[in-house]
Amino acid sequence: MIVGNQTVTMFILQNFTQDPGLQVALFCFFFSLFTVALMGNGLIIATIHSSPNLHTPMYFFLVNLAMLDMICTVSILPKVLQSLVADSTISYRGCISQMFFFTWSLSSELLLFTAMAYDRYLAICRPLLYGALMSPRVCVVLAAFVWSSGMLIALLLTGLVLRLSFCGPNLITHFFCEIPPVLLLSCTPTLLNDVVTITLDMILSGLNFLLTMVSYGFIIVNILRIRSTEGKRRAFSTCSSHLIVVTSYYSTVLYTYIRPALGSTGLLDKAIAALYTVVTPALNPLIYTLRNKEFKTALKKLFSCSSK
């Protein structure tokens, strides 16, 4: 750390624990999740790419979700693993880069959930118009909007951090460079950062969650009108996985960014942050594919072709 008129060039990330035994156990746990996240999401992309029958809007958006999960995982977990067994410091540039890619993936994922809910709404509630309203061109436009909007939000929030001065404490009370705990270390006022961060999070999380719930409200009403039990079961099975992921994801993100003590991270806050940065990217492939017969059939064909 360099103090005085200069700025901090290195930050220290706070570990979950100082107990060597627990650090080893956490390293094994996070390394397992890291492997599962990369392999699981990679398999989703490879399976859908190699299976023409899966080239539909639902699976197109699932590929985008897998890519965002991989960006989130790669931007966070390698440094977490390093901090558990070796050096727990991160350079200023490394911190800003981690903050940018994490914010990009998080913002884009929240927008993508709304697009996925809209896709399911059209498929179940407007099946006759589905082909026209969710054409390949519309899917590409929606995906481009999701990725570009997430990038613009990340550029804005990280750009606001770049204007701050860090000349005092350099201990980030978190296991990665998330915006709220980093703002606590600034030597300059962070009111603008706080207002913009909370406003964008309320818009991203609150508005997108509302739109998603409205879509699923129409979906549930439409499903209940289906007379056959098998029809209801099939309709619910295509939506339940997405609804589970959305609910858990939004609740943890809202808790992290909208609370009275902005950036005050205790053990509970770290555990909740780990849910949407580490656990969710690893579980998404399992949640979305275990109950999906189409995907499991395509996955078996992919493995059989690979073995041959």
N, C-alpha and C positions, 0 to 999 in steps of 0.2 A: 504494500500500500504506500502511495506517495501522497503526503498531505501538504498543507500550506496553500499556495496559490495554484497548485497543480491539481490534477484529478486522479481518482483511483484508476489504476490500470488492471487490477485483478480483484475478483470477488471470491469469497469463500462460501461454499454451499454447506448448509447444515445437514448433517446426516440424521437418519431416523434414530440412531442409537450409537453410543460409544462402546457398548459391550462387544468384544471381538467375536464371541460365539453367535450373537444375534446378527452381527454384520455378515458373517459367513452364510447364515441361514437366509437372510434377506437377499444376499447376492445370488444364491441358488434359486430363490423364488422369482426374482426379477429376471434372471437369465432365462429361466424356463418360460416366463411370459413373453420375453423378447423373442425367443425362438418360435413359440407358438404363434405369436402375432405375425411375424415375417413369413413363416411357412404357410400358415392358414390363409392369410390374405393373398399371398403369392399363388396358392392353389386355386383360390377363387378366380383370380385374374386369368390364370392359365386354362382352367376348365371352361370358363365362359368363352374365352377367345377361341378355343379349339372345338367348341360345340355349336354348330349353326342353329340348332333348335333353341339355344339359349340366347340368341341374338334378338332379344326383346327389350323394351324400355325398362322393365323391372330389373333385369340383370345388367343392363347398361349402367343404371344408377348404382347397382351393387358393386360393379367394378370401380366406379368413382369413389364409393365409400371405402373400399379396400385400399385404394391408392392413398386416400387421405389418412387412413389409419396407419399406413406404413410410414408416411411422412411424420406423423405425430410420434410414433414409436422411435424412429431413427433419430429424431431431434432431441428426445428426452432420455431414453434409456441408456445409451452408451456412456454418457457422463454420469448417470446415477450408478452404474456398475463400477466405473472407475473410482467414484467417490467412496464406495463401500470397501474397496480393497487397497486403494493407493491415495493419490492426490485428490483432495476435495475442492481444489481451486478451479476457477474458470476465468479466462481473460475477459476484458471488457467487450472486445469484439465478438468473442465466443458467446458471451451472455446475450448481446444484442441479436446475434444470428439465431440462437436458440429461441429467444423471445419472438422473433419474426416468424420462423417456420412453425412454431407451436400455435401462435395466434392465427396464422394463415390457415392451418389445418382445422383448428377449432371453429373459426368463423365460417369456413366453407362447409364444414360438416353440419353445422346448425342450419344453414341454408339448404343443404342437400336433403336433410330430413323432411323439410317442407315439400321439396320437389318430389320425393318418394311418396309422401302422403297424397299429394295431388295425383300422381300416377295411379295409385291404388283406388282413389276416389273415382277417377274416370273409368278404370277397368271394371269396377263393381257397380257403380251408379249410372254410368253412361256408356255401356258396352257397345252400342251401335255407333257411337261417335268416337270411340276410343282410337281407332286407326287414324282418323283425320286429326284429332286434337293432340295425339301423342305420336306424331310421325317421327321418323329418324331426324329430320331437320329440327323439329321442336326439341327433341332430346338433346341434340348438340348445342342448341341455343341456350337451353336451361343449364346444361353443364358448364358452358362457357361463362354464363352469368354467375354461377356458383363459385367457380374458381377465381374469376377476375374480381368479384366483389370481396371475397375473402382476402385476396392479395391487397386490394386497396385499403381495407380495414387494417390489415397488418402493417402496411406502410405508414398509415396515419398514426397508429398507436406507438409503433417503434420510433417513428420520426419525432413524436412528442417527447419520447424518453431521451432521444439524442440531444435535445436542446437543454437538458438538465445537467447540473454539475454534481459530481460525486467526489467529495473532498474529505470525507470523514470516515465513519464506520464502513466496513466492506463485507460484513457478515450477513448474507442473505438467509433469513430464517425460513428456508424452504429447501427442497431437494433439487429444484431447478429454477431457472430464471423466468419466473412468471411476473407479470407486470405489477400487481399489487404489492408484493413484498419488496420488489426493487425500488418502487417509489418511496418507500419508507427511508431509504438510505440517501435520498437526494438532499443536497445542501441548498437548493433553490426551491421556491414555492411550487407545489404540484397541484394546485387547485384546478387548473385547466385540464391536466392529465386525469385527475379524479373525476371531474364532471364528464369529460368525453368518454372515459372508460366505462363509467356506470351507465351513461346514456346509450352508448352503442350496445352494451350488454343487455340493457332492458329492451332495446329494439330487436336485437338478434334473438335473445332467448325468449323474451316475453311475447313479442309479436309472432315469431315463427312457431312457438309452442301453441299459441292461440289458433293460428291458421291450421296447424297440424291436428289439434283437437277438434276443430270445426269439421275438417275433412273426415276424421274418424267418427264424428257424431253422425254425419250423413251416411257413412259406410255401415255403421252398426244398425241404424234404422232400416237401411235397405236390406241388410242381411236378415234381420228379423222378419222381413216380409217374405223371404224365401220359404216355400212350403216343405221342401224335402230336407230331411235331416242331413243327408250326405252333402247337399248343396251348401247348407249353413256351415258344416264342418270344413269344407274346402275353402269357403270364403274367409272364415275366421283364421284358418291356418296360414293363409297368405299375408294376413295383416298382423297377427298376434306378435310375431317375432319383431317386426319393425316397431310396434307400439311399446314392447318391453324395453328395447334399446333406447327409444326416444325418451320415455319417462325417466329412466335412470340417468340418462345423459343430461337432460335439462335440469333435473333437480339438483345434481351435484354442481353444475356450472353456475346456476343461479345462487346457490349457497356460497360458492367461492367468491363471486364478484359483487354480489349485492348483500352486504351485511354492514352493521353499524361500524365495526372496527375494521376499516378497509385495510386489507393486507396483514392483519394480525393472524399469523399462522401458528397454531399449536399442533399437537400430535393428531388431533381429530381432523384438522384442516388438511394436514399432509395425507392422511389416510383417504379422505374424500377426493383430494386432487389426484391421488394414485388411481382412483376408480376410473376417471375419465381420461387419464393420460397413459395408463399402463394396462389395467384390467379390461376395460371396454374394448380396446383394439384387439386384444387377444381372444376375447369371448365372442366378438361380432361374427367371425367366420363360423363358429359353432352354432350360435343362435340362429343365423340365417340359413344354414344348410342342413342341420340335423333332421329337421322335419320336412325337408323339401325333396320329394321323390324325383323330380326332374333333375335337380342338381346332383343327387346321389347317383343316378343312372349315368349322367354325363361324366362324373368323376370316376366311376368304375370303368367306363370306356377309355378314359384317358390313361388310367393305370394299366389296363390290358394292352393298349397300344404301346405304352412305354416298355412294358415287360417283353413284348415281342421284338 
